[in-house]
Amino acid sequence: MVHLLASERPTMAAAPSTLWSAVAKFFARLRARRAMRVAYQSLLEYDPARLDDLGIDRQDLFEALDSPSQRPGLRLNQRRAESARLWLDP
């Protein structure tokens, strides 16, 4: 008999219960990726001065579009924080 801690879950509990829920999750992930890609592409339409006001540049956006699996939103937030620090620190 195996005893599990309350925080542990058997591997079967993590699996989708039905094929339909797995398919629905797959399409939800596809929609989320597409929405993110559309958002980054719309940012590319901004002029350089406006992007500079946001603390990013076009190269940051190209990097985000090229590597969506590496958490591009986090990378853009880090870049904005670095840019803000440059303005605050003389």
PyMOL Python script that loads the backbone (N, CA, C, O; Angstrom):
from pymol import cmd

cmd.read_pdbstr("""\
ATOM      1  N   MET A   1       0.843  -1.171   0.000  1.00  0.00           N
ATOM      2  CA  MET A   1       0.000   0.000   0.000  1.00  0.00           C
ATOM      3  C   MET A   1       0.888   1.234   0.000  1.00  0.00           C
ATOM      4  O   MET A   1       1.849   1.315   0.766  1.00  0.00           O
ATOM      5  N   VAL A   2       0.570   2.179  -0.848  1.00  0.00           N
ATOM      6  CA  VAL A   2       1.357   3.387  -0.985  1.00  0.00           C
ATOM      7  C   VAL A   2       0.610   4.531  -0.308  1.00  0.00           C
ATOM      8  O   VAL A   2      -0.585   4.728  -0.528  1.00  0.00           O
ATOM      9  N   HIS A   3       1.329   5.272   0.510  1.00  0.00           N
ATOM     10  CA  HIS A   3       0.739   6.435   1.163  1.00  0.00           C
ATOM     11  C   HIS A   3       1.263   7.689   0.479  1.00  0.00           C
ATOM     12  O   HIS A   3       2.469   7.843   0.286  1.00  0.00           O
ATOM     13  N   LEU A   4       0.364   8.572   0.119  1.00  0.00           N
ATOM     14  CA  LEU A   4       0.728   9.819  -0.541  1.00  0.00           C
ATOM     15  C   LEU A   4       0.569  10.977   0.430  1.00  0.00           C
ATOM     16  O   LEU A   4      -0.333  10.988   1.268  1.00  0.00           O
ATOM     17  N   LEU A   5       1.449  11.937   0.304  1.00  0.00           N
ATOM     18  CA  LEU A   5       1.269  13.163   1.048  1.00  0.00           C
ATOM     19  C   LEU A   5       0.121  13.946   0.433  1.00  0.00           C
ATOM     20  O   LEU A   5      -0.229  13.725  -0.727  1.00  0.00           O
ATOM     21  N   ALA A   6      -0.459  14.840   1.180  1.00  0.00           N
ATOM     22  CA  ALA A   6      -1.604  15.600   0.683  1.00  0.00           C
ATOM     23  C   ALA A   6      -1.234  16.443  -0.531  1.00  0.00           C
ATOM     24  O   ALA A   6      -2.077  16.677  -1.397  1.00  0.00           O
ATOM     25  N   SER A   7       0.021  16.905  -0.609  1.00  0.00           N
ATOM     26  CA  SER A   7       0.421  17.773  -1.717  1.00  0.00           C
ATOM     27  C   SER A   7       0.795  16.997  -2.973  1.00  0.00           C
ATOM     28  O   SER A   7       0.942  17.598  -4.037  1.00  0.00           O
ATOM     29  N   GLU A   8       0.952  15.682  -2.878  1.00  0.00           N
ATOM     30  CA  GLU A   8       1.316  14.884  -4.039  1.00  0.00           C
ATOM     31  C   GLU A   8       0.069  14.414  -4.760  1.00  0.00           C
ATOM     32  O   GLU A   8      -0.957  14.116  -4.149  1.00  0.00           O
ATOM     33  N   ARG A   9       0.187  14.355  -6.083  1.00  0.00           N
ATOM     34  CA  ARG A   9      -0.924  13.854  -6.876  1.00  0.00           C
ATOM     35  C   ARG A   9      -0.432  12.693  -7.718  1.00  0.00           C
ATOM     36  O   ARG A   9       0.670  12.752  -8.263  1.00  0.00           O
ATOM     37  N   PRO A  10      -1.214  11.655  -7.834  1.00  0.00           N
ATOM     38  CA  PRO A  10      -0.817  10.579  -8.744  1.00  0.00           C
ATOM     39  C   PRO A  10      -0.752  11.104 -10.175  1.00  0.00           C
ATOM     40  O   PRO A  10      -1.431  12.071 -10.522  1.00  0.00           O
ATOM     41  N   THR A  11       0.054  10.473 -10.986  1.00  0.00           N
ATOM     42  CA  THR A  11       0.214  10.951 -12.366  1.00  0.00           C
ATOM     43  C   THR A  11      -1.087  10.865 -13.135  1.00  0.00           C
ATOM     44  O   THR A  11      -1.315  11.683 -14.026  1.00  0.00           O
ATOM     45  N   MET A  12      -1.927   9.933 -12.837  1.00  0.00           N
ATOM     46  CA  MET A  12      -3.207   9.834 -13.536  1.00  0.00           C
ATOM     47  C   MET A  12      -4.126  11.001 -13.202  1.00  0.00           C
ATOM     48  O   MET A  12      -4.968  11.373 -14.019  1.00  0.00           O
ATOM     49  N   ALA A  13      -3.979  11.582 -12.018  1.00  0.00           N
ATOM     50  CA  ALA A  13      -4.828  12.714 -11.653  1.00  0.00           C
ATOM     51  C   ALA A  13      -4.488  13.938 -12.490  1.00  0.00           C
ATOM     52  O   ALA A  13      -5.340  14.802 -12.699  1.00  0.00           O
ATOM     53  N   ALA A  14      -3.245  14.021 -12.973  1.00  0.00           N
ATOM     54  CA  ALA A  14      -2.828  15.171 -13.770  1.00  0.00           C
ATOM     55  C   ALA A  14      -3.249  15.035 -15.228  1.00  0.00           C
ATOM     56  O   ALA A  14      -3.269  16.028 -15.956  1.00  0.00           O
ATOM     57  N   ALA A  15      -3.581  13.841 -15.661  1.00  0.00           N
ATOM     58  CA  ALA A  15      -3.964  13.615 -17.054  1.00  0.00           C
ATOM     59  C   ALA A  15      -5.399  14.080 -17.286  1.00  0.00           C
ATOM     60  O   ALA A  15      -6.228  14.012 -16.378  1.00  0.00           O
ATOM     61  N   PRO A  16      -5.698  14.555 -18.508  1.00  0.00           N
ATOM     62  CA  PRO A  16      -7.069  14.965 -18.801  1.00  0.00           C
ATOM     63  C   PRO A  16      -8.017  13.768 -18.681  1.00  0.00           C
ATOM     64  O   PRO A  16      -7.652  12.644 -19.027  1.00  0.00           O
ATOM     65  N   SER A  17      -9.209  14.011 -18.201  1.00  0.00           N
ATOM     66  CA  SER A  17     -10.134  12.907 -17.953  1.00  0.00           C
ATOM     67  C   SER A  17     -10.730  12.355 -19.238  1.00  0.00           C
ATOM     68  O   SER A  17     -11.064  11.172 -19.313  1.00  0.00           O
ATOM     69  N   THR A  18     -10.861  13.187 -20.227  1.00  0.00           N
ATOM     70  CA  THR A  18     -11.435  12.712 -21.485  1.00  0.00           C
ATOM     71  C   THR A  18     -10.642  13.246 -22.659  1.00  0.00           C
ATOM     72  O   THR A  18      -9.863  14.191 -22.546  1.00  0.00           O
ATOM     73  N   LEU A  19     -10.865  12.622 -23.757  1.00  0.00           N
ATOM     74  CA  LEU A  19     -10.211  13.068 -24.989  1.00  0.00           C
ATOM     75  C   LEU A  19     -10.683  14.464 -25.361  1.00  0.00           C
ATOM     76  O   LEU A  19      -9.895  15.277 -25.845  1.00  0.00           O
ATOM     77  N   TRP A  20     -11.959  14.749 -25.141  1.00  0.00           N
ATOM     78  CA  TRP A  20     -12.504  16.052 -25.517  1.00  0.00           C
ATOM     79  C   TRP A  20     -11.887  17.182 -24.706  1.00  0.00           C
ATOM     80  O   TRP A  20     -11.650  18.267 -25.236  1.00  0.00           O
ATOM     81  N   SER A  21     -11.627  16.940 -23.435  1.00  0.00           N
ATOM     82  CA  SER A  21     -11.004  18.004 -22.638  1.00  0.00           C
ATOM     83  C   SER A  21      -9.569  18.246 -23.094  1.00  0.00           C
ATOM     84  O   SER A  21      -9.097  19.383 -23.070  1.00  0.00           O
ATOM     85  N   ALA A  22      -8.872  17.193 -23.509  1.00  0.00           N
ATOM     86  CA  ALA A  22      -7.510  17.355 -24.031  1.00  0.00           C
ATOM     87  C   ALA A  22      -7.526  18.164 -25.329  1.00  0.00           C
ATOM     88  O   ALA A  22      -6.678  19.031 -25.536  1.00  0.00           O
ATOM     89  N   VAL A  23      -8.478  17.880 -26.184  1.00  0.00           N
ATOM     90  CA  VAL A  23      -8.597  18.613 -27.461  1.00  0.00           C
ATOM     91  C   VAL A  23      -8.954  20.073 -27.188  1.00  0.00           C
ATOM     92  O   VAL A  23      -8.410  20.977 -27.822  1.00  0.00           O
ATOM     93  N   ALA A  24      -9.863  20.299 -26.250  1.00  0.00           N
ATOM     94  CA  ALA A  24     -10.253  21.673 -25.913  1.00  0.00           C
ATOM     95  C   ALA A  24      -9.067  22.456 -25.360  1.00  0.00           C
ATOM     96  O   ALA A  24      -8.885  23.624 -25.705  1.00  0.00           O
ATOM     97  N   LYS A  25      -8.260  21.830 -24.508  1.00  0.00           N
ATOM     98  CA  LYS A  25      -7.076  22.502 -23.967  1.00  0.00           C
ATOM     99  C   LYS A  25      -6.067  22.817 -25.067  1.00  0.00           C
ATOM    100  O   LYS A  25      -5.439  23.875 -25.058  1.00  0.00           O
ATOM    101  N   PHE A  26      -5.917  21.895 -26.012  1.00  0.00           N
ATOM    102  CA  PHE A  26      -4.995  22.118 -27.122  1.00  0.00           C
ATOM    103  C   PHE A  26      -5.404  23.356 -27.938  1.00  0.00           C
ATOM    104  O   PHE A  26      -4.568  24.205 -28.247  1.00  0.00           O
ATOM    105  N   PHE A  27      -6.695  23.447 -28.281  1.00  0.00           N
ATOM    106  CA  PHE A  27      -7.158  24.583 -29.056  1.00  0.00           C
ATOM    107  C   PHE A  27      -7.120  25.876 -28.244  1.00  0.00           C
ATOM    108  O   PHE A  27      -6.920  26.948 -28.815  1.00  0.00           O
ATOM    109  N   ALA A  28      -7.303  25.801 -26.949  1.00  0.00           N
ATOM    110  CA  ALA A  28      -7.188  26.991 -26.100  1.00  0.00           C
ATOM    111  C   ALA A  28      -5.753  27.510 -26.113  1.00  0.00           C
ATOM    112  O   ALA A  28      -5.526  28.719 -26.164  1.00  0.00           O
ATOM    113  N   ARG A  29      -4.793  26.601 -26.068  1.00  0.00           N
ATOM    114  CA  ARG A  29      -3.384  27.024 -26.135  1.00  0.00           C
ATOM    115  C   ARG A  29      -3.065  27.647 -27.486  1.00  0.00           C
ATOM    116  O   ARG A  29      -2.338  28.638 -27.556  1.00  0.00           O
ATOM    117  N   LEU A  30      -3.605  27.073 -28.562  1.00  0.00           N
ATOM    118  CA  LEU A  30      -3.387  27.655 -29.892  1.00  0.00           C
ATOM    119  C   LEU A  30      -3.962  29.068 -29.983  1.00  0.00           C
ATOM    120  O   LEU A  30      -3.322  29.966 -30.530  1.00  0.00           O
ATOM    121  N   ARG A  31      -5.172  29.266 -29.446  1.00  0.00           N
ATOM    122  CA  ARG A  31      -5.784  30.595 -29.467  1.00  0.00           C
ATOM    123  C   ARG A  31      -4.965  31.582 -28.647  1.00  0.00           C
ATOM    124  O   ARG A  31      -4.806  32.734 -29.053  1.00  0.00           O
ATOM    125  N   ALA A  32      -4.442  31.154 -27.503  1.00  0.00           N
ATOM    126  CA  ALA A  32      -3.643  32.047 -26.663  1.00  0.00           C
ATOM    127  C   ALA A  32      -2.346  32.446 -27.368  1.00  0.00           C
ATOM    128  O   ALA A  32      -1.939  33.607 -27.318  1.00  0.00           O
ATOM    129  N   ARG A  33      -1.702  31.485 -28.021  1.00  0.00           N
ATOM    130  CA  ARG A  33      -0.473  31.805 -28.757  1.00  0.00           C
ATOM    131  C   ARG A  33      -0.744  32.780 -29.896  1.00  0.00           C
ATOM    132  O   ARG A  33       0.027  33.712 -30.123  1.00  0.00           O
ATOM    133  N   ARG A  34      -1.843  32.560 -30.608  1.00  0.00           N
ATOM    134  CA  ARG A  34      -2.175  33.452 -31.710  1.00  0.00           C
ATOM    135  C   ARG A  34      -2.479  34.860 -31.203  1.00  0.00           C
ATOM    136  O   ARG A  34      -2.061  35.843 -31.815  1.00  0.00           O
ATOM    137  N   ALA A  35      -3.199  34.959 -30.096  1.00  0.00           N
ATOM    138  CA  ALA A  35      -3.512  36.274 -29.528  1.00  0.00           C
ATOM    139  C   ALA A  35      -2.234  37.002 -29.129  1.00  0.00           C
ATOM    140  O   ALA A  35      -2.116  38.211 -29.333  1.00  0.00           O
ATOM    141  N   MET A  36      -1.271  36.266 -28.559  1.00  0.00           N
ATOM    142  CA  MET A  36      -0.010  36.893 -28.176  1.00  0.00           C
ATOM    143  C   MET A  36       0.752  37.368 -29.404  1.00  0.00           C
ATOM    144  O   MET A  36       1.312  38.464 -29.408  1.00  0.00           O
ATOM    145  N   ARG A  37       0.773  36.541 -30.445  1.00  0.00           N
ATOM    146  CA  ARG A  37       1.481  36.916 -31.667  1.00  0.00           C
ATOM    147  C   ARG A  37       0.859  38.157 -32.306  1.00  0.00           C
ATOM    148  O   ARG A  37       1.578  39.038 -32.778  1.00  0.00           O
ATOM    149  N   VAL A  38      -0.466  38.230 -32.323  1.00  0.00           N
ATOM    150  CA  VAL A  38      -1.156  39.392 -32.879  1.00  0.00           C
ATOM    151  C   VAL A  38      -0.839  40.638 -32.058  1.00  0.00           C
ATOM    152  O   VAL A  38      -0.652  41.718 -32.617  1.00  0.00           O
ATOM    153  N   ALA A  39      -0.780  40.494 -30.735  1.00  0.00           N
ATOM    154  CA  ALA A  39      -0.467  41.642 -29.876  1.00  0.00           C
ATOM    155  C   ALA A  39       0.947  42.161 -30.151  1.00  0.00           C
ATOM    156  O   ALA A  39       1.155  43.371 -30.237  1.00  0.00           O
ATOM    157  N   TYR A  40       1.910  41.262 -30.289  1.00  0.00           N
ATOM    158  CA  TYR A  40       3.279  41.710 -30.569  1.00  0.00           C
ATOM    159  C   TYR A  40       3.384  42.338 -31.952  1.00  0.00           C
ATOM    160  O   TYR A  40       4.105  43.318 -32.138  1.00  0.00           O
ATOM    161  N   GLN A  41       2.673  41.782 -32.915  1.00  0.00           N
ATOM    162  CA  GLN A  41       2.706  42.354 -34.255  1.00  0.00           C
ATOM    163  C   GLN A  41       2.058  43.739 -34.284  1.00  0.00           C
ATOM    164  O   GLN A  41       2.486  44.604 -35.048  1.00  0.00           O
ATOM    165  N   SER A  42       1.039  43.955 -33.464  1.00  0.00           N
ATOM    166  CA  SER A  42       0.448  45.293 -33.414  1.00  0.00           C
ATOM    167  C   SER A  42       1.398  46.279 -32.739  1.00  0.00           C
ATOM    168  O   SER A  42       1.397  47.464 -33.075  1.00  0.00           O
ATOM    169  N   LEU A  43       2.203  45.810 -31.800  1.00  0.00           N
ATOM    170  CA  LEU A  43       3.213  46.687 -31.202  1.00  0.00           C
ATOM    171  C   LEU A  43       4.267  47.095 -32.222  1.00  0.00           C
ATOM    172  O   LEU A  43       4.832  48.184 -32.126  1.00  0.00           O
ATOM    173  N   LEU A  44       4.536  46.233 -33.196  1.00  0.00           N
ATOM    174  CA  LEU A  44       5.512  46.560 -34.230  1.00  0.00           C
ATOM    175  C   LEU A  44       5.045  47.723 -35.105  1.00  0.00           C
ATOM    176  O   LEU A  44       5.864  48.365 -35.762  1.00  0.00           O
ATOM    177  N   GLU A  45       3.761  47.997 -35.121  1.00  0.00           N
ATOM    178  CA  GLU A  45       3.238  49.107 -35.915  1.00  0.00           C
ATOM    179  C   GLU A  45       3.479  50.462 -35.242  1.00  0.00           C
ATOM    180  O   GLU A  45       3.353  51.504 -35.885  1.00  0.00           O
ATOM    181  N   TYR A  46       3.819  50.451 -33.967  1.00  0.00           N
ATOM    182  CA  TYR A  46       4.097  51.710 -33.257  1.00  0.00           C
ATOM    183  C   TYR A  46       5.375  52.336 -33.797  1.00  0.00           C
ATOM    184  O   TYR A  46       6.275  51.638 -34.264  1.00  0.00           O
ATOM    185  N   ASP A  47       5.440  53.669 -33.725  1.00  0.00           N
ATOM    186  CA  ASP A  47       6.663  54.341 -34.159  1.00  0.00           C
ATOM    187  C   ASP A  47       7.732  54.177 -33.066  1.00  0.00           C
ATOM    188  O   ASP A  47       7.395  53.916 -31.911  1.00  0.00           O
ATOM    189  N   PRO A  48       9.019  54.329 -33.424  1.00  0.00           N
ATOM    190  CA  PRO A  48      10.101  54.110 -32.466  1.00  0.00           C
ATOM    191  C   PRO A  48      10.011  54.987 -31.213  1.00  0.00           C
ATOM    192  O   PRO A  48      10.390  54.545 -30.129  1.00  0.00           O
ATOM    193  N   ALA A  49       9.524  56.203 -31.344  1.00  0.00           N
ATOM    194  CA  ALA A  49       9.426  57.084 -30.175  1.00  0.00           C
ATOM    195  C   ALA A  49       8.412  56.536 -29.162  1.00  0.00           C
ATOM    196  O   ALA A  49       8.638  56.602 -27.954  1.00  0.00           O
ATOM    197  N   ARG A  50       7.319  56.006 -29.653  1.00  0.00           N
ATOM    198  CA  ARG A  50       6.305  55.455 -28.756  1.00  0.00           C
ATOM    199  C   ARG A  50       6.817  54.185 -28.070  1.00  0.00           C
ATOM    200  O   ARG A  50       6.567  53.968 -26.885  1.00  0.00           O
ATOM    201  N   LEU A  51       7.535  53.351 -28.829  1.00  0.00           N
ATOM    202  CA  LEU A  51       8.132  52.158 -28.229  1.00  0.00           C
ATOM    203  C   LEU A  51       9.156  52.550 -27.170  1.00  0.00           C
ATOM    204  O   LEU A  51       9.268  51.898 -26.132  1.00  0.00           O
ATOM    205  N   ASP A  52       9.904  53.621 -27.441  1.00  0.00           N
ATOM    206  CA  ASP A  52      10.880  54.097 -26.467  1.00  0.00           C
ATOM    207  C   ASP A  52      10.179  54.570 -25.191  1.00  0.00           C
ATOM    208  O   ASP A  52      10.690  54.369 -24.089  1.00  0.00           O
ATOM    209  N   ASP A  53       9.023  55.191 -25.340  1.00  0.00           N
ATOM    210  CA  ASP A  53       8.244  55.581 -24.165  1.00  0.00           C
ATOM    211  C   ASP A  53       7.820  54.368 -23.342  1.00  0.00           C
ATOM    212  O   ASP A  53       7.722  54.440 -22.117  1.00  0.00           O
ATOM    213  N   LEU A  54       7.571  53.255 -24.026  1.00  0.00           N
ATOM    214  CA  LEU A  54       7.202  52.021 -23.338  1.00  0.00           C
ATOM    215  C   LEU A  54       8.408  51.312 -22.735  1.00  0.00           C
ATOM    216  O   LEU A  54       8.255  50.410 -21.911  1.00  0.00           O
ATOM    217  N   GLY A  55       9.596  51.717 -23.143  1.00  0.00           N
ATOM    218  CA  GLY A  55      10.814  51.122 -22.603  1.00  0.00           C
ATOM    219  C   GLY A  55      11.300  49.914 -23.363  1.00  0.00           C
ATOM    220  O   GLY A  55      12.104  49.139 -22.845  1.00  0.00           O
ATOM    221  N   ILE A  56      10.826  49.736 -24.586  1.00  0.00           N
ATOM    222  CA  ILE A  56      11.267  48.620 -25.414  1.00  0.00           C
ATOM    223  C   ILE A  56      11.633  49.149 -26.791  1.00  0.00           C
ATOM    224  O   ILE A  56      11.373  50.310 -27.107  1.00  0.00           O
ATOM    225  N   ASP A  57      12.232  48.303 -27.601  1.00  0.00           N
ATOM    226  CA  ASP A  57      12.507  48.680 -28.982  1.00  0.00           C
ATOM    227  C   ASP A  57      12.097  47.536 -29.903  1.00  0.00           C
ATOM    228  O   ASP A  57      11.664  46.479 -29.444  1.00  0.00           O
ATOM    229  N   ARG A  58      12.235  47.757 -31.189  1.00  0.00           N
ATOM    230  CA  ARG A  58      11.788  46.752 -32.158  1.00  0.00           C
ATOM    231  C   ARG A  58      12.541  45.441 -32.020  1.00  0.00           C
ATOM    232  O   ARG A  58      11.961  44.374 -32.223  1.00  0.00           O
ATOM    233  N   GLN A  59      13.803  45.500 -31.683  1.00  0.00           N
ATOM    234  CA  GLN A  59      14.595  44.282 -31.531  1.00  0.00           C
ATOM    235  C   GLN A  59      14.030  43.403 -30.417  1.00  0.00           C
ATOM    236  O   GLN A  59      14.002  42.180 -30.547  1.00  0.00           O
ATOM    237  N   ASP A  60      13.584  44.015 -29.332  1.00  0.00           N
ATOM    238  CA  ASP A  60      12.962  43.252 -28.246  1.00  0.00           C
ATOM    239  C   ASP A  60      11.708  42.540 -28.740  1.00  0.00           C
ATOM    240  O   ASP A  60      11.454  41.393 -28.370  1.00  0.00           O
ATOM    241  N   LEU A  61      10.927  43.216 -29.572  1.00  0.00           N
ATOM    242  CA  LEU A  61       9.709  42.605 -30.109  1.00  0.00           C
ATOM    243  C   LEU A  61      10.038  41.467 -31.070  1.00  0.00           C
ATOM    244  O   LEU A  61       9.366  40.435 -31.057  1.00  0.00           O
ATOM    245  N   PHE A  62      11.062  41.643 -31.902  1.00  0.00           N
ATOM    246  CA  PHE A  62      11.450  40.567 -32.812  1.00  0.00           C
ATOM    247  C   PHE A  62      11.912  39.346 -32.025  1.00  0.00           C
ATOM    248  O   PHE A  62      11.593  38.215 -32.391  1.00  0.00           O
ATOM    249  N   GLU A  63      12.661  39.568 -30.949  1.00  0.00           N
ATOM    250  CA  GLU A  63      13.097  38.452 -30.116  1.00  0.00           C
ATOM    251  C   GLU A  63      11.906  37.752 -29.480  1.00  0.00           C
ATOM    252  O   GLU A  63      11.891  36.526 -29.374  1.00  0.00           O
ATOM    253  N   ALA A  64      10.920  38.511 -29.060  1.00  0.00           N
ATOM    254  CA  ALA A  64       9.722  37.925 -28.454  1.00  0.00           C
ATOM    255  C   ALA A  64       8.941  37.100 -29.475  1.00  0.00           C
ATOM    256  O   ALA A  64       8.422  36.034 -29.144  1.00  0.00           O
ATOM    257  N   LEU A  65       8.855  37.584 -30.703  1.00  0.00           N
ATOM    258  CA  LEU A  65       8.140  36.842 -31.743  1.00  0.00           C
ATOM    259  C   LEU A  65       8.888  35.586 -32.162  1.00  0.00           C
ATOM    260  O   LEU A  65       8.266  34.584 -32.515  1.00  0.00           O
ATOM    261  N   ASP A  66      10.222  35.627 -32.129  1.00  0.00           N
ATOM    262  CA  ASP A  66      11.013  34.477 -32.558  1.00  0.00           C
ATOM    263  C   ASP A  66      11.034  33.350 -31.535  1.00  0.00           C
ATOM    264  O   ASP A  66      11.241  32.192 -31.900  1.00  0.00           O
ATOM    265  N   SER A  67      10.825  33.664 -30.271  1.00  0.00           N
ATOM    266  CA  SER A  67      10.909  32.627 -29.238  1.00  0.00           C
ATOM    267  C   SER A  67       9.712  32.686 -28.289  1.00  0.00           C
ATOM    268  O   SER A  67       9.863  33.067 -27.129  1.00  0.00           O
ATOM    269  N   PRO A  68       8.524  32.312 -28.771  1.00  0.00           N
ATOM    270  CA  PRO A  68       7.345  32.389 -27.908  1.00  0.00           C
ATOM    271  C   PRO A  68       7.382  31.403 -26.745  1.00  0.00           C
ATOM    272  O   PRO A  68       6.690  31.603 -25.747  1.00  0.00           O
ATOM    273  N   SER A  69       8.174  30.351 -26.858  1.00  0.00           N
ATOM    274  CA  SER A  69       8.209  29.360 -25.774  1.00  0.00           C
ATOM    275  C   SER A  69       9.081  29.808 -24.604  1.00  0.00           C
ATOM    276  O   SER A  69       9.070  29.157 -23.559  1.00  0.00           O
ATOM    277  N   GLN A  70       9.830  30.889 -24.743  1.00  0.00           N
ATOM    278  CA  GLN A  70      10.733  31.333 -23.686  1.00  0.00           C
ATOM    279  C   GLN A  70      10.167  32.521 -22.906  1.00  0.00           C
ATOM    280  O   GLN A  70      10.922  33.392 -22.474  1.00  0.00           O
ATOM    281  N   ARG A  71       8.858  32.562 -22.726  1.00  0.00           N
ATOM    282  CA  ARG A  71       8.172  33.574 -21.936  1.00  0.00           C
ATOM    283  C   ARG A  71       8.524  34.996 -22.394  1.00  0.00           C
ATOM    284  O   ARG A  71       9.197  35.735 -21.676  1.00  0.00           O
ATOM    285  N   PRO A  72       8.068  35.369 -23.580  1.00  0.00           N
ATOM    286  CA  PRO A  72       8.419  36.681 -24.136  1.00  0.00           C
ATOM    287  C   PRO A  72       7.896  37.848 -23.304  1.00  0.00           C
ATOM    288  O   PRO A  72       8.540  38.896 -23.245  1.00  0.00           O
ATOM    289  N   GLY A  73       6.754  37.688 -22.668  1.00  0.00           N
ATOM    290  CA  GLY A  73       6.224  38.763 -21.833  1.00  0.00           C
ATOM    291  C   GLY A  73       7.151  39.083 -20.682  1.00  0.00           C
ATOM    292  O   GLY A  73       7.332  40.248 -20.329  1.00  0.00           O
ATOM    293  N   LEU A  74       7.738  38.059 -20.095  1.00  0.00           N
ATOM    294  CA  LEU A  74       8.692  38.268 -19.008  1.00  0.00           C
ATOM    295  C   LEU A  74       9.927  39.010 -19.517  1.00  0.00           C
ATOM    296  O   LEU A  74      10.433  39.910 -18.847  1.00  0.00           O
ATOM    297  N   ARG A  75      10.406  38.637 -20.688  1.00  0.00           N
ATOM    298  CA  ARG A  75      11.580  39.301 -21.271  1.00  0.00           C
ATOM    299  C   ARG A  75      11.294  40.776 -21.548  1.00  0.00           C
ATOM    300  O   ARG A  75      12.135  41.633 -21.274  1.00  0.00           O
ATOM    301  N   LEU A  76      10.113  41.075 -22.087  1.00  0.00           N
ATOM    302  CA  LEU A  76       9.776  42.471 -22.360  1.00  0.00           C
ATOM    303  C   LEU A  76       9.647  43.268 -21.062  1.00  0.00           C
ATOM    304  O   LEU A  76      10.059  44.426 -21.008  1.00  0.00           O
ATOM    305  N   ASN A  77       9.084  42.668 -20.024  1.00  0.00           N
ATOM    306  CA  ASN A  77       8.990  43.357 -18.735  1.00  0.00           C
ATOM    307  C   ASN A  77      10.364  43.632 -18.141  1.00  0.00           C
ATOM    308  O   ASN A  77      10.591  44.695 -17.564  1.00  0.00           O
ATOM    309  N   GLN A  78      11.283  42.676 -18.280  1.00  0.00           N
ATOM    310  CA  GLN A  78      12.649  42.897 -17.798  1.00  0.00           C
ATOM    311  C   GLN A  78      13.311  44.035 -18.568  1.00  0.00           C
ATOM    312  O   GLN A  78      13.999  44.870 -17.982  1.00  0.00           O
ATOM    313  N   ARG A  79      13.104  44.066 -19.862  1.00  0.00           N
ATOM    314  CA  ARG A  79      13.687  45.136 -20.688  1.00  0.00           C
ATOM    315  C   ARG A  79      13.130  46.497 -20.288  1.00  0.00           C
ATOM    316  O   ARG A  79      13.867  47.481 -20.230  1.00  0.00           O
ATOM    317  N   ARG A  80      11.818  46.554 -20.011  1.00  0.00           N
ATOM    318  CA  ARG A  80      11.197  47.812 -19.575  1.00  0.00           C
ATOM    319  C   ARG A  80      11.764  48.247 -18.230  1.00  0.00           C
ATOM    320  O   ARG A  80      11.997  49.436 -18.010  1.00  0.00           O
ATOM    321  N   ALA A  81      11.988  47.292 -17.327  1.00  0.00           N
ATOM    322  CA  ALA A  81      12.541  47.620 -16.020  1.00  0.00           C
ATOM    323  C   ALA A  81      13.974  48.141 -16.155  1.00  0.00           C
ATOM    324  O   ALA A  81      14.360  49.088 -15.471  1.00  0.00           O
ATOM    325  N   GLU A  82      14.757  47.523 -17.034  1.00  0.00           N
ATOM    326  CA  GLU A  82      16.120  47.999 -17.272  1.00  0.00           C
ATOM    327  C   GLU A  82      16.111  49.411 -17.826  1.00  0.00           C
ATOM    328  O   GLU A  82      16.915  50.249 -17.419  1.00  0.00           O
ATOM    329  N   SER A  83      15.212  49.673 -18.744  1.00  0.00           N
ATOM    330  CA  SER A  83      15.109  50.996 -19.344  1.00  0.00           C
ATOM    331  C   SER A  83      14.705  52.036 -18.299  1.00  0.00           C
ATOM    332  O   SER A  83      15.231  53.149 -18.292  1.00  0.00           O
ATOM    333  N   ALA A  84      13.778  51.675 -17.425  1.00  0.00           N
ATOM    334  CA  ALA A  84      13.344  52.602 -16.373  1.00  0.00           C
ATOM    335  C   ALA A  84      14.482  52.884 -15.403  1.00  0.00           C
ATOM    336  O   ALA A  84      14.635  54.012 -14.934  1.00  0.00           O
ATOM    337  N   ARG A  85      15.280  51.869 -15.101  1.00  0.00           N
ATOM    338  CA  ARG A  85      16.408  52.048 -14.202  1.00  0.00           C
ATOM    339  C   ARG A  85      17.433  53.019 -14.787  1.00  0.00           C
ATOM    340  O   ARG A  85      18.041  53.803 -14.059  1.00  0.00           O
ATOM    341  N   LEU A  86      17.618  52.959 -16.105  1.00  0.00           N
ATOM    342  CA  LEU A  86      18.561  53.870 -16.758  1.00  0.00           C
ATOM    343  C   LEU A  86      18.094  55.308 -16.622  1.00  0.00           C
ATOM    344  O   LEU A  86      18.916  56.215 -16.487  1.00  0.00           O
ATOM    345  N   TRP A  87      16.774  55.531 -16.657  1.00  0.00           N
ATOM    346  CA  TRP A  87      16.244  56.879 -16.521  1.00  0.00           C
ATOM    347  C   TRP A  87      16.367  57.390 -15.081  1.00  0.00           C
ATOM    348  O   TRP A  87      16.583  58.581 -14.855  1.00  0.00           O
ATOM    349  N   LEU A  88      16.231  56.490 -14.123  1.00  0.00           N
ATOM    350  CA  LEU A  88      16.238  56.909 -12.721  1.00  0.00           C
ATOM    351  C   LEU A  88      17.648  57.078 -12.172  1.00  0.00           C
ATOM    352  O   LEU A  88      17.896  57.985 -11.377  1.00  0.00           O
ATOM    353  N   ASP A  89      18.567  56.224 -12.580  1.00  0.00           N
ATOM    354  CA  ASP A  89      19.943  56.295 -12.099  1.00  0.00           C
ATOM    355  C   ASP A  89      20.769  57.176 -13.029  1.00  0.00           C
ATOM    356  O   ASP A  89      20.812  56.927 -14.234  1.00  0.00           O
ATOM    357  N   PRO A  90      21.418  58.190 -12.494  1.00  0.00           N
ATOM    358  CA  PRO A  90      22.242  59.054 -13.364  1.00  0.00           C
ATOM    359  C   PRO A  90      23.539  58.387 -13.754  1.00  0.00           C
ATOM    360  O   PRO A  90      24.342  58.975 -14.478  1.00  0.00           O
TER     361      PRO A  90
END
""", "prot")
cmd.dss("prot")
cmd.show_as("cartoon", "prot")
cmd.util.cbc("prot")
cmd.orient("prot")
